[in-house]
Amino acid sequence: MRSCLLVAVPYAVGLWMLQGCADPPVAIDHQDLERRNAALAVVRKERAQLLTNGADYALTALSHEDHRVRVKAAERLADFDPLSKEQVDGLITALSDSAAPVRIAATRALANSGDPSAIDPLIALLTDQEASVRLWAGKAIRKYERAGIHHLIHSLSADSPLKDHSYENLAGKKVTLRRGVKDFLASMGKTAVPQLIEALDEKTEPLIRHNISGVLGRMGEEAKEALPAMIKAFDSGDARMRKNVVADIGKIGDHHPEVMPTLKRAAADANKEIASAARRAMRAIKKQANKKKNKGKKK
């Protein structure tokens, strides 16, 4: 039994100490009421101390065995600016905490810090098993603005260290990080379009270009500013890229004078898959135009 130093604490805590100094957080779920009260008293004391002590104290508390204290420690670190490298690293480690509330608190603290070393770890949380954690990770990444989008785009690379991350959705299906990143970029809408256009450059890794084209297509009309770059990508891409681009142009619509000429050229392509994709794109654009026309008549 390890020795204990008795301090001025409530009776229940003193009782806990005399009973062998068992770790109080473990006793929070104990069947004995006095043991539970003793444990909770210690946790409350730790949380109260976090409000009056500095960032180094909070950093140490990130390793506390009770998750309630770890949550408060991360929240307390969010109050300090700037954070030291050691404190940022501590919060990054907390992103892997077993308790979701701790991961969320660390996410929020890192977003406030603006430290770029946290971006990739935050992106990895887009595949967290808990939806609430994924939501807060997305909010944190948005705070990084251009830097966040840059890292998101490059996480789509074939050699990204994050490529193996995944989670299981409610339907029991595996969702990869690449899928999560594409979903997130598409949800950003016009905010992300300028950087997505840059990523379509022919010097960019082919896999990234393929994925970016798909993201722009999912945005629909919101991505119309990207049409010139997509047409250029069609002319400079490989067969797979050209097929994907014409399909995605069809989803964005006829919002540039070169859209229909490009699709007509693609429909006559010797590659049957490209030609078929181009014809489907033209039908989609025509269908969308008729839908708008009919909607206008109803008004």
Helices and strands as residue ranges (DSSP letters): H 11-18, G 24-29, H 33-52, H 55-61, H 67-77, H 85-94, H 100-113, G 116-118, H 119-124, G 125-127, H 131-143, H 145-154, E 166-168, E 174-176, H 177-188, G 189-191, H 193-199, H 206-219, G 220-226, H 227-236, H 239-252, H 259-267, H 272-298
